[in-house]
Amino acid sequence: MQNSTSPRPDTAPELVQEARLGISVVVPVYNEEQSLRPLYHALTAALERLGQSYEILFVDDGSRDGSFATLTALHEQDQHVRVIRFRRNFGKTPALVAGFSHVRGDIVFTMDADLQDDPEEMAKFIEKLDEGYDLVSGWKYPRHDPITKTFPSFFFNRMVSVTTGVRLHDINCGFKAYRREVLDDVKLYGELHRFIPVLAHERGFRVTEVKVRHHKRKFGKSKYGARRFLRGFLDLMMVVFLMQYLQTPLRLFGAIGLLATVAGVLVDLYIVLDRFLPIGSHQEIHTRPLLFVGILLIVFGISFILTGLQSEMIRHFAYRPDDEYSIKQVLD
């Protein structure tokens, strides 16, 4: 079994350059022992038909069944199979990041290990990449999942489309194909793997989708749950914020702060004028609850403005020019 640790930074570029391949397939694995051998055989057959050099990189995300033993056996019998094993379950995004950091292919596929994705569809993705697209996302159609998964997914996909402008029917589909430069440019952490098309689109890459066959799960159980939907909604809020205000956070916090401050001043001004003007009610100021509402609005408004300024200071010191753009080509 090969060591799963990264090569030394000073030797990594040379190693990657020497071992460059046509296609890499990254497969996160978590308790999928029964699915691994059928998936391996299906992947190998599909990749052989494509006629390009390839590798299959399995990332064992802390499986507690016999998944790693099966992966070890596959690695020993086939030099195309590589394996990374985590010490515990870290999640799908870290598994993909680990896989992306070790791949050697110019085209990188990702797919789930549950046999619901069909490797025979890989040719469709390559055709789209050949048309000039940089990222191709699968669209499971028709989808063979229970309504407890399909309905939240439908709602989530529509919400992502409206808020980000990236019109995909199945943004969370694990079956995707990328040009290598997409993965070198997009930053992933937390659980942002489901938003890779959005992040890539924001960096200027061309994103599209293709319909793919979807199969019912044969083994194991789904890792989907209500908590994942809630986390996805919160992550969407973060992505929208990063897309619109990462470079200028003061525009968000400052605008909210100014509105709150102005509203607070107007409320308190009304209380004062109502006390002293002849046409007012002449109620004592300190007995008006609305006075304290105005004061709170002013305090919150100033706090938001200071938060925006502090965010700008952090951004200034963390500024890196190459984060501001994505270069496709340079002609000297």
C-alpha positions in Angstrom: 0.0 0.0 0.0 1.4 3.4 -1.0 1.9 6.1 1.6 -1.0 8.5 1.4 0.9 11.5 2.7 1.7 14.4 0.3 5.1 14.6 -1.3 7.5 17.3 -0.1 6.6 20.7 -1.5 9.9 21.1 -3.3 9.5 17.9 -5.2 5.7 17.8 -5.8 5.7 19.8 -9.1 8.3 17.5 -10.7 6.5 14.4 -9.6 3.2 15.7 -11.0 4.8 16.7 -14.3 6.5 13.3 -14.8 3.3 11.3 -14.0 0.7 13.4 -15.9 -2.2 11.3 -17.1 -5.3 11.8 -19.2 -8.1 11.1 -16.7 -8.2 10.9 -12.9 -11.3 9.6 -11.1 -11.7 10.6 -7.5 -14.2 8.5 -5.4 -14.9 9.4 -1.8 -15.7 6.2 0.2 -17.5 5.9 3.5 -18.7 2.4 4.5 -19.3 1.2 1.0 -17.6 -2.2 1.2 -20.1 -4.1 -0.9 -20.2 -1.5 -3.7 -16.4 -1.1 -4.3 -15.6 -4.1 -6.4 -18.6 -3.7 -8.8 -17.7 0.0 -9.0 -14.1 -0.8 -9.8 -15.0 -3.2 -12.6 -17.5 -0.8 -14.1 -15.0 2.1 -13.9 -12.2 0.1 -15.4 -14.3 -1.1 -18.3 -15.5 2.5 -19.1 -12.1 4.0 -18.8 -10.5 1.4 -21.0 -13.0 2.2 -23.7 -12.2 5.9 -23.5 -8.6 5.0 -24.6 -6.8 7.5 -22.4 -4.3 6.9 -19.6 -6.1 7.0 -16.3 -6.0 6.4 -12.6 -8.7 5.7 -10.0 -8.2 7.4 -6.7 -10.3 6.2 -3.8 -10.4 8.3 -0.6 -11.4 6.2 2.4 -13.1 8.8 4.6 -12.7 6.9 7.9 -14.8 3.8 7.0 -15.6 1.5 9.8 -16.5 -1.6 7.7 -14.2 -3.6 5.4 -13.9 -0.8 2.8 -10.2 -0.2 3.3 -9.4 -3.9 3.1 -11.2 -4.1 -0.2 -9.4 -1.0 -1.5 -6.1 -2.5 -0.5 -6.8 -5.6 -2.5 -7.8 -3.6 -5.5 -4.6 -1.5 -5.2 -2.4 -4.6 -5.1 -4.0 -6.1 -8.1 -4.1 -3.0 -10.3 -1.5 -0.3 -10.6 -4.2 2.2 -11.8 -5.8 2.1 -8.3 -4.5 4.5 -5.7 -5.9 4.9 -2.2 -5.9 7.6 0.5 -7.1 6.7 3.9 -8.2 9.2 6.6 -7.7 8.6 10.3 -11.4 9.2 10.9 -14.5 10.5 9.1 -13.8 14.1 8.1 -16.5 14.6 5.5 -16.9 14.7 1.7 -15.3 18.1 1.1 -12.0 17.1 2.8 -12.1 13.8 1.0 -12.4 15.6 -2.4 -9.7 18.1 -1.5 -7.3 15.3 -0.5 -8.1 13.5 -3.8 -7.7 16.7 -5.9 -4.3 17.4 -4.3 -3.0 13.9 -5.4 -4.5 13.5 -8.9 -2.3 13.5 -12.0 -4.9 13.8 -14.7 -5.7 16.7 -17.0 -9.4 15.8 -16.7 -10.7 14.9 -13.2 -13.9 13.1 -12.6 -15.7 12.8 -9.2 -18.4 10.3 -8.5 -20.0 8.6 -5.5 -19.1 5.0 -4.4 -22.7 3.8 -4.0 -23.2 2.6 -7.6 -25.9 5.1 -8.4 -23.6 6.9 -10.9 -23.0 5.1 -14.2 -19.4 5.2 -15.4 -20.6 4.5 -19.0 -21.8 8.1 -19.0 -18.2 9.5 -18.8 -18.0 10.0 -22.6 -20.8 12.6 -22.4 -18.8 14.7 -20.0 -15.7 14.6 -22.2 -17.7 15.7 -25.2 -18.9 18.7 -23.3 -15.4 19.5 -22.2 -14.3 19.3 -25.8 -16.9 21.9 -26.6 -15.0 24.4 -24.5 -16.6 24.0 -21.1 -14.4 23.8 -18.0 -16.8 22.0 -15.6 -19.6 19.6 -16.5 -22.1 18.6 -13.8 -24.3 15.5 -14.0 -28.1 15.8 -13.9 -29.6 12.6 -12.5 -32.6 12.1 -14.9 -34.8 10.4 -14.0 -33.7 10.2 -10.4 -34.4 7.0 -8.4 -34.5 8.3 -4.9 -37.3 8.6 -2.3 -39.2 11.8 -2.1 -37.5 12.6 1.2 -34.4 13.3 -0.9 -35.9 14.5 -4.2 -38.2 17.2 -2.8 -35.6 19.0 -0.6 -33.1 18.6 -3.4 -35.5 20.2 -5.9 -36.2 23.1 -3.5 -32.5 23.6 -2.8 -31.5 23.5 -6.5 -34.1 26.2 -7.3 -32.9 28.3 -4.4 -29.3 28.1 -5.6 -30.3 29.0 -9.1 -32.2 32.1 -8.0 -29.5 33.4 -5.6 -26.4 32.7 -7.6 -27.5 32.7 -11.2 -26.0 29.3 -11.9 -28.8 27.4 -13.6 -28.2 23.7 -12.8 -31.0 21.1 -12.2 -28.9 19.0 -9.8 -26.0 21.1 -8.4 -25.3 18.5 -5.6 -24.8 15.6 -8.0 -21.5 14.0 -7.2 -20.9 12.9 -10.8 -18.8 15.8 -12.3 -15.9 16.4 -14.7 -13.4 19.2 -14.3 -10.5 20.6 -16.2 -7.4 20.5 -14.0 -7.2 24.3 -13.8 -10.6 24.6 -12.2 -9.4 22.6 -9.2 -6.2 24.6 -9.0 -8.2 27.8 -8.8 -11.2 27.1 -6.6 -10.8 27.0 -2.8 -12.7 24.3 -0.9 -13.2 24.0 2.8 -16.1 23.1 5.2 -18.8 21.5 3.1 -18.4 23.7 0.0 -18.1 20.7 -2.4 -21.8 21.0 -3.4 -21.1 24.6 -4.5 -18.0 23.9 -6.8 -20.0 24.9 -9.9 -21.0 28.2 -8.3 -17.5 29.0 -7.1 -16.0 28.0 -10.5 -18.6 30.2 -12.3 -17.7 33.1 -10.1 -14.0 32.7 -11.1 -15.0 32.9 -14.8 -15.0 29.2 -15.8 -17.6 27.9 -18.2 -20.1 25.5 -16.4 -22.8 23.3 -17.9 -24.6 20.0 -17.2 -25.5 16.7 -18.9 -28.3 14.3 -18.2 -26.9 11.0 -16.8 -28.5 7.7 -15.9 -29.2 7.2 -12.2 -29.5 3.8 -10.5 -31.2 2.8 -7.3 -28.9 2.2 -4.3 -28.1 -1.5 -4.0 -26.0 -1.7 -0.9 -25.7 0.3 2.3 -27.7 3.3 3.3 -27.8 7.0 2.3 -25.9 9.5 4.3 -28.5 12.2 3.5 -30.5 13.8 6.4 -32.3 16.9 7.5 -29.1 18.3 9.1 -27.4 18.2 5.7 -30.2 20.3 4.2 -29.9 22.9 6.9 -26.1 23.0 6.6 -26.5 23.4 2.8 -28.8 26.4 3.3 -26.3 28.1 5.7 -23.4 27.3 3.3 -25.4 28.9 0.5 -25.7 32.1 2.5 -22.0 32.1 3.0 -21.3 31.5 -0.7 -23.6 34.3 -1.8 -21.9 36.6 0.7 -18.4 35.6 -0.5 -19.5 36.1 -4.1 -20.9 39.6 -3.6 -19.0 41.1 -0.7 -15.7 39.2 -0.2 -13.8 42.0 -1.9 -15.8 44.9 -0.3 -17.3 43.8 3.0 -17.8 47.4 4.1 -20.5 47.8 1.4 -22.6 45.2 3.2 -22.0 46.0 6.8 -21.7 49.8 6.2 -25.0 49.9 4.4 -26.8 48.0 7.1 -25.1 50.2 9.7 -26.0 53.5 8.0 -29.6 52.4 7.6 -29.9 51.4 11.3 -28.2 54.6 12.5 -30.3 56.9 10.4 -33.5 55.0 11.5 -32.4 55.4 15.1 -31.7 59.1 14.8 -35.1 59.7 13.1 -36.9 57.7 15.8 -35.3 59.7 18.6 -35.7 62.9 16.8 -39.5 62.2 16.6 -39.6 61.6 20.3 -37.9 64.9 21.0 -40.1 66.9 18.6 -43.2 65.2 20.0 -42.2 66.4 23.4 -41.5 70.0 22.7 -43.5 71.1 19.6 -46.8 72.7 20.3 -48.7 70.1 18.2 -47.0 67.2 20.0 -48.3 65.0 22.8 -45.8 66.5 25.3 -45.2 63.2 27.0 -42.0 62.9 29.1 -39.1 61.6 27.0 -37.9 59.1 29.5 -41.3 57.4 29.6 -41.4 56.6 25.9 -40.2 53.0 25.1 -39.7 54.2 21.5 -36.7 56.2 22.7 -34.8 53.1 23.7 -35.6 51.5 20.3 -34.0 54.5 18.6 -30.9 54.3 20.9 -30.5 50.5 20.2 -30.8 51.2 16.5 -28.0 53.8 16.7 -25.8 51.4 18.7 -26.3 48.5 16.3 -25.8 50.8 13.4 -22.4 52.0 14.6 -21.4 48.5 15.5 -22.1 47.3 12.0 -20.1 50.1 10.5 -17.2 49.3 12.8 -17.5 45.6 11.8 -17.3 46.6 8.2 -14.2 48.7 8.8 -12.6 45.9 10.7 -13.4 43.5 7.9 -11.7 45.8 5.4 -8.6 45.9 7.7 -8.5 42.1 7.7 -8.9 42.0 4.0 -6.2 44.6 3.5 -3.6 42.6 5.4 -4.7 39.2 3.9 -4.8 40.6 0.4 -3.3 38.5 -2.4 -3.3 39.8 -6.0 -3.9 36.3 -7.5 -7.2 36.0 -5.6 -8.6 39.0 -7.5 -8.7 37.3 -10.9 -8.3 34.0 -12.8 -6.0 33.9 -15.9 -7.0 31.7 -18.8 -4.2 32.5 -21.1 -1.2 34.8 -21.5 0.4 35.8 -24.8 3.8 37.3 -24.4 
